[in-house]
């Protein structure tokens, strides 16, 4: 059974999402990409965090598309693990970067100001755009953000 480990550990649960829920999550991901770009010069930390949120929302959209949703604590980590299993070994590097961003975003939000350089935030936005495009393609069959 797919996602057996996550299901048995109560990290995910079945969820019948309608197309509108999935579309809204993808639209949030796209909105966050734009917002991250606008904040890049003034606040690289926030741009990075918003780029991460874009990836997170796309990951949640993929979960909903596949009929699941995260549950309990550590939902961000659950989304990362779900995406890792769903996309498989071909996307190991991307999933590792997603997880690194998750951990760093936590530090940016709760612990340390000025942790992210403008260059790192730019790279995060580029990665987020590629990730959201890939998830959009899986869900809609379209390679662009034509929602």
BAFI-3210 file (N, C-alpha, C; in Angstrom, 3 decimals, decimal comma, padded with zeros to 6 digits):
// residues 147
n [1|2|3|4|5|6|7|8|9|10|11|12|13|14|15|16|17|18|19|20|21|22|23|24|25|26|27|28|29|30|31|32|33|34|35|36|37|38|39|40|41|42|43|44|45|46|47|48|49|50|51|52|53|54|55|56|57|58|59|60|61|62|63|64|65|66|67|68|69|70|71|72|73|74|75|76|77|78|79|80|81|82|83|84|85|86|87|88|89|90|91|92|93|94|95|96|97|98|99|100|101|102|103|104|105|106|107|108|109|110|111|112|113|114|115|116|117|118|119|120|121|122|123|124|125|126|127|128|129|130|131|132|133|134|135|136|137|138|139|140|141|142|143|144|145|146|147]
n.u [000,851|000,587|002,352|002,259|003,832|003,645|000,905|000,383|001,789|000,224|000,714|-000,332|-003,602|-006,448|-008,011|-010,543|-010,193|-011,655|-011,524|-011,338|-010,153|-007,565|-006,747|-006,799|-004,650|-002,509|-002,705|-002,086|000,594|001,657|001,061|002,687|005,225|005,404|005,185|007,471|009,475|008,990|009,772|012,459|014,693|014,340|013,928|015,519|015,417|012,662|011,784|012,965|011,637|009,024|009,291|009,856|007,355|005,804|006,693|005,906|003,070|002,594|003,434|001,504|-000,730|-000,171|-000,369|-003,124|-004,180|-003,479|-005,097|-004,717|-003,939|-001,851|-001,453|-001,641|001,266|004,235|003,673|004,814|007,210|006,073|004,871|007,173|008,245|006,193|006,250|008,784|008,480|006,477|007,537|009,893|013,165|014,360|014,036|015,476|017,506|016,127|014,129|015,702|016,725|014,326|013,746|015,981|015,467|013,120|014,056|015,825|014,117|012,584|014,445|014,857|012,344|011,880|014,261|016,747|017,616|018,482|019,773|019,731|021,146|020,851|021,488|021,142|018,409|017,465|018,211|016,595|014,074|014,204|014,457|012,005|010,177|010,709|010,016|007,283|006,296|006,782|005,127|002,667|002,523|002,345|-000,146|-001,996|-001,316|-000,305|002,453|002,875|001,706|-001,113|-003,806]
n.v [-001,189|002,204|004,797|003,591|003,488|006,136|006,300|004,256|005,254|007,317|009,808|010,763|011,021|009,650|011,742|013,277|015,440|018,139|019,389|022,152|022,701|021,703|023,279|025,801|025,515|025,294|027,818|029,399|028,663|029,748|032,461|032,933|032,628|034,922|036,879|036,329|037,048|039,817|040,630|040,236|042,107|043,823|042,157|039,468|037,177|036,869|036,561|034,113|032,456|032,707|031,649|029,031|028,430|028,424|026,084|024,247|024,528|023,611|020,980|020,122|020,340|018,280|016,101|016,271|015,865|013,215|012,075|012,367|013,910|015,799|015,027|015,689|016,634|018,219|018,661|019,891|018,472|016,022|016,502|016,829|014,204|012,756|013,809|012,980|010,170|010,004|011,205|009,838|008,282|009,689|012,333|012,894|014,791|017,224|016,906|016,730|019,330|020,738|019,829|020,851|023,570|023,712|023,275|025,443|027,597|027,370|028,181|030,813|031,961|031,571|031,886|033,243|036,325|037,697|035,552|034,592|035,200|037,526|036,281|033,566|033,568|034,246|031,919|030,114|030,965|030,450|027,649|027,058|027,918|026,068|023,705|024,090|024,291|021,661|020,129|021,243|020,393|017,601|017,434|018,844|018,290|020,242|022,284|024,819|027,620|027,700|028,072]
n.w [000,000|-000,865|000,850|003,309|005,687|006,641|007,020|008,918|011,087|011,834|010,670|008,346|006,918|005,212|002,785|001,086|-001,177|-002,917|-006,292|-006,146|-003,639|-004,046|-006,180|-004,931|-003,108|-004,899|-006,053|-003,825|-003,557|-005,901|-005,528|-003,300|-004,430|-006,007|-004,005|-002,471|-004,271|-004,499|-001,952|-001,791|-001,997|000,223|002,481|002,785|004,476|004,945|002,319|001,690|003,549|002,634|000,082|000,801|001,941|-000,340|-001,608|000,338|000,245|-002,352|-002,015|-000,174|-001,824|-003,603|-001,872|-001,214|-003,748|-004,119|-002,255|000,514|003,708|005,939|009,461|012,993|014,969|013,691|010,931|008,700|008,331|007,779|005,306|003,751|003,930|002,716|000,100|-000,614|-000,700|-002,621|-004,980|-005,357|-005,903|-007,995|-007,383|-005,123|-004,440|-004,684|-002,747|-000,468|-000,424|-000,022|002,581|003,961|003,633|005,114|007,717|008,030|007,637|009,935|011,877|011,001|011,413|014,184|015,660|014,667|013,298|010,109|008,956|006,364|003,223|000,463|-001,948|-001,294|-000,771|-003,315|-004,724|-003,399|-004,234|-006,971|-006,905|-005,649|-007,603|-009,685|-008,371|-007,755|-010,339|-011,239|-009,517|-010,188|-012,819|-012,456|-011,157|-012,789|-015,379|-016,898|-017,770|-016,943|-014,917|-015,390|-014,019]
ca.u [000,000|001,413|002,374|001,902|004,550|003,060|-000,459|000,437|002,302|-000,751|001,251|-001,263|-004,895|-007,158|-008,746|-011,122|-010,175|-012,251|-010,600|-011,184|-009,156|-006,248|-006,464|-006,489|-003,295|-001,577|-002,751|-001,292|002,002|002,015|001,036|003,871|006,389|005,392|005,446|008,887|010,258|008,818|010,430|013,852|015,645|014,127|013,951|015,858|014,917|011,243|011,672|013,315|010,545|007,851|009,605|009,633|005,917|005,328|006,995|005,041|001,689|002,576|003,491|000,168|-001,615|000,113|-000,983|-004,569|-004,419|-003,340|-006,116|-004,228|-003,575|-001,047|-002,182|-000,810|002,380|005,280|003,038|005,742|008,093|005,253|004,744|008,468|008,348|005,226|006,782|009,927|007,977|005,656|008,339|010,865|014,618|014,760|013,908|016,119|018,199|015,124|013,476|016,684|016,739|013,057|013,898|016,942|014,745|012,182|014,818|016,355|012,967|012,242|015,411|014,604|011,091|011,834|015,511|017,853|017,374|019,625|020,425|019,689|021,659|020,020|021,792|020,489|016,971|017,242|018,292|015,395|012,945|014,377|014,100|010,564|009,476|010,861|009,263|005,854|005,994|006,746|003,918|001,548|002,490|001,826|-001,558|-002,866|-000,866|000,207|003,778|002,871|000,752|-002,400|-004,863]
ca.v [000,000|003,417|005,645|002,714|003,894|007,393|006,012|003,473|006,093|008,410|011,082|011,197|010,352|009,818|013,004|013,476|016,865|018,445|020,087|023,531|022,712|021,493|024,490|026,883|025,310|025,670|029,279|029,925|028,448|030,725|033,767|033,049|032,859|036,348|037,629|036,129|037,863|041,225|040,900|039,818|043,185|044,398|041,187|038,143|036,124|036,653|036,029|032,694|031,797|032,682|030,669|027,729|028,220|028,081|024,660|023,531|024,512|022,705|019,634|019,820|020,131|016,930|015,178|016,318|015,247|011,770|011,598|012,382|015,177|015,560|015,127|015,728|017,565|018,114|018,506|020,285|017,318|014,988|016,844|016,499|012,747|012,325|014,191|012,105|008,864|010,158|011,523|008,767|008,491|010,668|013,670|012,895|016,067|018,270|016,687|017,101|020,801|021,092|019,588|021,839|024,837|023,602|023,454|026,804|028,488|027,322|029,039|032,198|032,419|031,478|031,994|034,096|037,289|037,935|034,268|034,286|036,241|037,787|035,243|032,326|033,753|034,146|030,505|029,469|031,331|029,681|026,261|027,000|028,021|024,774|022,701|024,346|023,919|020,201|019,652|021,675|019,493|016,302|017,541|019,362|017,885|021,443|022,612|026,209|027,944|028,064|027,557]
ca.w [000,000|-000,879|002,041|004,422|006,907|007,124|007,471|010,159|012,179|012,016|010,174|007,306|006,934|003,944|002,653|-000,243|-001,529|-004,213|-007,192|-005,703|-002,556|-004,643|-006,959|-003,992|-002,598|-005,971|-006,176|-002,712|-003,894|-006,933|-004,866|-002,451|-005,299|-006,353|-002,776|-002,131|-005,204|-004,129|-000,671|-001,877|-001,692|001,556|003,577|002,262|005,380|004,681|000,958|001,814|004,271|001,761|-000,970|001,437|002,077|-001,672|-001,779|001,274|-000,269|-003,506|-001,452|000,377|-002,975|-004,095|-000,907|-001,407|-005,049|-003,931|-001,326|001,897|004,335|007,140|010,726|014,182|015,010|012,666|009,630|007,632|008,113|007,157|003,880|003,139|003,812|001,713|-001,211|-000,870|-001,119|-003,838|-006,160|-005,512|-005,898|-009,015|-006,810|-003,812|-004,198|-004,484|-001,456|000,554|-000,361|000,614|004,014|004,472|003,710|006,241|008,963|008,094|007,804|011,352|012,574|010,588|012,028|015,638|016,398|014,232|012,227|009,238|008,688|004,935|002,325|-000,704|-002,930|-000,870|-000,977|-004,766|-005,077|-002,856|-005,098|-008,218|-006,594|-005,381|-008,886|-010,373|-007,616|-007,950|-011,719|-011,314|-008,841|-011,026|-013,974|-011,999|-010,788|-013,854|-016,706|-017,563|-017,266|-016,468|-013,860|-015,965|-013,148]
c.u [000,890|001,265|001,998|002,549|003,933|001,637|-000,448|000,936|001,407|-000,213|000,377|-002,571|-005,552|-007,955|-009,256|-011,202|-010,904|-011,244|-010,344|-010,147|-007,742|-005,828|-006,089|-005,075|-002,252|-001,558|-001,999|000,195|002,473|002,032|002,298|005,154|006,512|005,746|006,906|009,776|010,174|009,565|011,938|014,828|015,537|014,338|014,249|015,381|013,455|011,036|011,940|012,167|009,297|008,069|009,405|008,134|005,286|005,526|006,074|003,616|001,573|002,619|002,164|-000,835|-001,421|-000,494|-002,494|-004,952|-004,380|-004,296|-005,685|-004,067|-002,750|-001,911|-001,187|000,273|003,342|004,710|003,960|006,671|007,330|005,085|006,044|008,574|007,383|005,755|007,954|009,459|007,242|006,510|009,461|012,307|015,083|014,742|014,551|016,773|017,206|014,434|014,426|016,765|015,460|013,181|014,896|016,281|013,769|012,902|015,329|015,230|012,534|013,167|015,167|013,379|011,212|013,133|016,444|017,424|018,648|020,386|020,583|020,214|020,693|020,244|021,109|018,978|016,621|017,249|017,067|014,181|013,019|013,970|012,593|009,775|009,532|010,019|007,764|005,445|005,881|005,472|002,679|001,402|001,930|000,314|-002,443|-002,523|-000,321|001,547|003,872|001,764|-000,613|-003,529|-006,125]
c.v [001,243|004,191|004,882|003,163|005,170|007,189|005,290|004,285|007,307|009,771|011,646|010,453|010,555|011,130|013,110|014,964|017,065|019,261|021,526|023,647|022,610|022,737|025,655|026,742|025,672|027,184|029,953|029,795|029,480|032,135|033,975|033,232|034,337|037,207|037,511|037,005|039,344|041,589|040,661|040,915|043,680|043,403|039,776|036,995|035,799|036,093|034,524|031,926|031,671|031,706|029,256|027,443|027,861|026,590|023,817|023,424|023,611|021,248|019,202|019,569|018,723|015,878|015,112|015,629|013,721|011,211|011,536|013,809|014,872|015,671|015,184|016,789|017,308|017,914|018,906|019,120|016,182|015,247|016,502|014,988|012,196|012,601|013,288|010,744|008,960|010,358|010,522|009,239|009,531|012,101|013,785|014,236|017,191|018,131|017,038|018,619|021,324|020,937|020,558|023,200|024,834|023,893|024,889|027,811|028,527|028,250|030,511|032,752|032,532|031,812|033,130|035,028|037,434|036,680|033,985|035,471|036,430|036,692|033,915|032,411|033,666|032,686|029,746|029,753|030,563|028,223|026,125|027,051|026,681|023,693|022,865|023,990|022,402|019,648|020,035|020,757|018,125|016,367|017,896|018,833|019,052|021,808|024,040|026,424|028,374|027,457|028,331]
c.w [000,000|000,431|003,308|005,733|007,491|007,648|008,810|011,345|012,453|011,614|009,055|007,495|005,581|003,944|001,221|-000,529|-002,843|-005,032|-006,752|-004,577|-003,115|-005,417|-006,046|-003,418|-003,653|-006,171|-005,035|-003,006|-004,909|-006,354|-004,036|-003,262|-005,650|-005,141|-002,352|-003,009|-004,841|-002,847|-000,682|-001,462|-000,257|002,689|003,044|003,151|005,083|003,285|000,965|002,460|003,400|000,602|-000,426|001,537|000,733|-001,944|-000,894|000,739|-001,494|-003,032|-000,857|-000,752|-003,539|-003,157|-001,116|-002,709|-004,936|-002,874|000,125|002,392|005,570|008,384|011,863|014,104|013,863|011,266|008,484|007,300|007,442|005,670|003,151|002,917|002,763|000,312|-001,586|-001,378|-002,451|-005,079|-006,404|-005,627|-006,911|-008,475|-005,430|-003,500|-003,925|-003,132|-000,318|000,698|000,295|002,130|004,646|004,618|004,878|007,556|009,113|008,301|009,272|012,152|012,263|011,308|013,543|016,363|015,971|013,100|011,397|008,851|007,195|004,126|001,158|-001,754|-002,567|-001,066|-002,459|-005,217|-004,578|-003,738|-006,418|-007,997|-006,386|-006,684|-009,633|-009,696|-007,845|-009,375|-011,860|-010,681|-009,643|-012,227|-013,584|-011,790|-011,977|-015,237|-017,511|-016,949|-016,734|-015,459|-014,410|-015,143|-013,413]
res [x|x|x|x|x|x|x|x|x|x|x|x|x|x|x|x|x|x|x|x|x|x|x|x|x|x|x|x|x|x|x|x|x|x|x|x|x|x|x|x|x|x|x|x|x|x|x|x|x|x|x|x|x|x|x|x|x|x|x|x|x|x|x|x|x|x|x|x|x|x|x|x|x|x|x|x|x|x|x|x|x|x|x|x|x|x|x|x|x|x|x|x|x|x|x|x|x|x|x|x|x|x|x|x|x|x|x|x|x|x|x|x|x|x|x|x|x|x|x|x|x|x|x|x|x|x|x|x|x|x|x|x|x|x|x|x|x|x|x|x|x|x|x|x|x|x|x]
***
